[in-house]
Amino acid sequence: MMAVQILLILLLCARHMVFAFPVPQPSTTDNIPTVNLGYATYQGVALDDGVNQFLGMRYAAPPTGNLRWRAPEDPVHES
């Protein structure tokens, strides 16, 4: 029982620690990184430290209905 309480405390502390670190800010360059994955094209952000950041990229169709508990399928194509 004591181990469970310690684990819960550690998890709650870790959750708050994630938000304690600064988020990298995008650079002000005009070079916008773009990647075409075949099913969609994504625009990223070029950060000051030389890293291109892409958020919200889909890699599979949502696992709903008949796709639940099965191997992932390709995402739906977007224009």
Backbone bond lengths (Angstrom), bond angles and torsions (degrees), N, CA, C in turn:
res aa  C-N    CA-C-N  psi(-1)  N-CA   C-N-CA  omega(-1)  CA-C   N-CA-C  phi
1 M - - - 1.454 - - 1.531 111.16 -
2 M 1.320 115.32 -39.82 1.463 120.07 179.55 1.531 110.70 -65.21
3 A 1.338 117.05 -38.02 1.460 120.94 179.34 1.526 110.79 -63.90
4 V 1.307 117.67 -37.44 1.464 121.43 178.88 1.520 110.10 -66.16
5 Q 1.317 117.75 -41.07 1.461 121.24 178.76 1.528 110.66 -64.49
6 I 1.321 117.25 -42.70 1.459 120.72 178.90 1.526 110.51 -63.66
7 L 1.331 116.73 -41.51 1.459 120.94 178.61 1.527 111.30 -62.18
8 L 1.325 117.09 -42.78 1.466 120.37 178.63 1.529 111.26 -63.58
9 I 1.309 117.06 -40.98 1.460 120.55 178.54 1.523 110.37 -63.35
10 L 1.336 117.35 -43.67 1.457 121.04 179.13 1.523 111.60 -63.42
11 L 1.328 116.75 -40.69 1.464 119.97 179.30 1.525 111.41 -64.99
12 L 1.333 116.95 -41.34 1.457 119.98 178.93 1.524 111.13 -66.12
13 C 1.318 117.60 -39.51 1.466 120.80 177.46 1.527 110.75 -66.59
14 A 1.323 117.35 -41.34 1.460 121.28 -179.14 1.527 110.55 -64.23
15 R 1.322 116.83 -36.42 1.457 120.52 179.53 1.519 110.87 -61.23
16 H 1.321 117.78 -40.14 1.454 121.38 179.88 1.521 111.34 -76.43
17 M 1.309 118.07 -27.98 1.453 121.24 179.80 1.521 111.44 -68.40
18 V 1.315 117.53 -30.22 1.467 121.29 -179.81 1.521 110.15 -60.57
19 F 1.329 116.87 -37.14 1.452 120.86 -177.21 1.524 112.64 -85.76
20 A 1.327 117.59 -3.87 1.456 120.72 -178.80 1.526 112.26 -81.68
21 F 1.312 118.74 -17.63 1.453 121.64 -177.45 1.519 110.11 -88.43
22 P 1.333 117.69 142.36 1.468 119.78 -179.22 1.523 111.97 -68.56
23 V 1.304 115.75 144.69 1.462 122.24 178.38 1.524 107.78 -87.72
24 P 1.342 118.37 131.36 1.469 119.64 179.21 1.528 110.81 -60.81
25 Q 1.311 116.34 136.60 1.454 121.49 -179.60 1.519 110.18 -95.14
26 P 1.330 117.28 143.03 1.462 120.13 179.42 1.524 111.41 -64.88
27 S 1.309 115.05 151.77 1.463 119.69 177.44 1.519 109.52 -79.84
28 T 1.302 115.50 170.37 1.464 120.12 -177.84 1.528 112.08 -99.13
29 T 1.332 117.38 14.28 1.463 119.28 -179.85 1.519 110.79 -72.00
30 D 1.322 116.22 156.71 1.464 121.68 -179.93 1.523 112.08 -86.35
31 N 1.324 118.22 -5.03 1.456 122.47 -178.96 1.531 109.40 -79.96
32 I 1.326 117.01 104.08 1.467 121.77 -179.31 1.524 108.42 -96.84
33 P 1.346 117.64 115.77 1.460 119.48 179.56 1.525 110.80 -69.44
34 T 1.313 116.65 136.62 1.459 123.05 -179.91 1.520 108.95 -132.02
35 V 1.337 116.27 140.75 1.461 120.84 177.43 1.532 108.23 -133.62
36 N 1.327 115.81 133.18 1.466 122.22 177.17 1.521 107.37 -106.15
37 L 1.339 116.67 116.92 1.456 121.79 -178.56 1.521 112.97 -98.63
38 G 1.312 117.35 7.69 1.462 120.51 179.60 1.514 112.52 93.43
39 Y 1.319 117.96 -40.32 1.466 121.65 179.29 1.517 111.60 -102.14
40 A 1.323 117.62 -14.98 1.461 122.51 177.67 1.528 108.66 -165.61
41 T 1.341 115.11 157.07 1.456 121.34 174.96 1.527 107.75 -112.60
42 Y 1.320 116.46 130.96 1.460 121.48 -177.93 1.515 110.54 -116.63
43 Q 1.336 115.76 141.51 1.454 121.62 172.93 1.521 107.74 -104.98
44 G 1.315 115.05 133.18 1.453 120.20 -179.63 1.516 110.94 -106.95
45 V 1.324 114.74 -165.86 1.453 122.77 178.81 1.516 107.53 -127.57
46 A 1.336 117.15 130.25 1.462 121.48 176.37 1.521 108.06 -86.96
47 L 1.336 117.59 112.31 1.453 121.77 -179.56 1.521 110.83 -82.02
48 D 1.331 116.15 161.57 1.470 122.15 -177.76 1.520 113.00 -62.36
49 D 1.334 117.59 -26.81 1.468 120.22 -177.16 1.523 112.83 -85.99
50 G 1.345 118.11 9.83 1.456 121.77 176.84 1.513 114.63 89.62
51 V 1.319 118.12 5.63 1.465 122.46 -179.13 1.525 108.97 -97.87
52 N 1.329 116.73 135.94 1.459 121.85 172.75 1.521 108.13 -92.76
53 Q 1.329 116.13 125.69 1.462 121.68 -175.88 1.524 109.37 -108.91
54 F 1.339 116.10 126.08 1.459 122.92 176.65 1.523 107.74 -121.54
55 L 1.322 117.31 123.45 1.459 121.39 -179.48 1.528 110.15 -117.44
56 G 1.326 116.49 148.73 1.458 121.94 174.99 1.508 114.94 76.96
57 M 1.317 117.98 22.10 1.465 120.48 -179.37 1.534 110.10 -78.25
58 R 1.307 115.54 128.87 1.470 120.52 177.46 1.523 108.92 -83.85
59 Y 1.304 117.10 139.76 1.468 120.59 177.38 1.518 111.71 -121.14
60 A 1.329 117.76 -9.36 1.464 121.21 179.83 1.525 108.88 -158.57
61 A 1.329 115.75 162.12 1.458 120.66 174.61 1.529 108.78 -69.07
62 P 1.331 118.04 149.59 1.463 119.63 179.26 1.531 111.34 -60.03
63 P 1.324 118.19 137.90 1.471 120.76 -177.89 1.522 112.35 -80.86
64 T 1.319 116.30 69.65 1.458 120.56 179.51 1.527 109.93 -116.35
65 G 1.311 116.43 160.23 1.465 121.44 178.29 1.519 112.52 59.55
66 N 1.342 116.54 -126.17 1.466 121.59 -178.33 1.528 113.09 -69.83
67 L 1.332 117.69 -15.14 1.463 120.82 179.95 1.530 112.41 -82.71
68 R 1.319 116.59 -8.24 1.468 120.67 -178.80 1.515 110.04 -63.50
69 W 1.309 117.56 130.27 1.471 125.23 177.46 1.525 112.32 64.37
70 R 1.309 117.86 28.32 1.467 122.14 176.55 1.527 109.17 -123.44
71 A 1.312 115.57 171.74 1.459 120.85 177.72 1.530 109.31 -62.53
72 P 1.330 118.51 146.07 1.461 120.47 -179.28 1.521 112.67 -64.70
73 E 1.323 115.06 147.71 1.467 121.49 175.50 1.525 108.20 -111.61
74 D 1.338 116.09 161.64 1.458 120.77 179.27 1.522 110.37 -60.98
75 P 1.340 117.07 146.87 1.455 119.89 177.84 1.523 111.76 -71.08
76 V 1.322 115.98 164.02 1.455 122.81 178.93 1.528 108.53 -70.14
77 H 1.336 116.87 139.42 1.469 122.02 178.71 1.525 109.87 -69.61
78 E 1.337 115.03 140.45 1.458 121.42 176.42 1.513 109.44 -125.78
79 S 1.316 115.80 152.95 1.473 119.01 177.03 1.515 110.14 -97.21
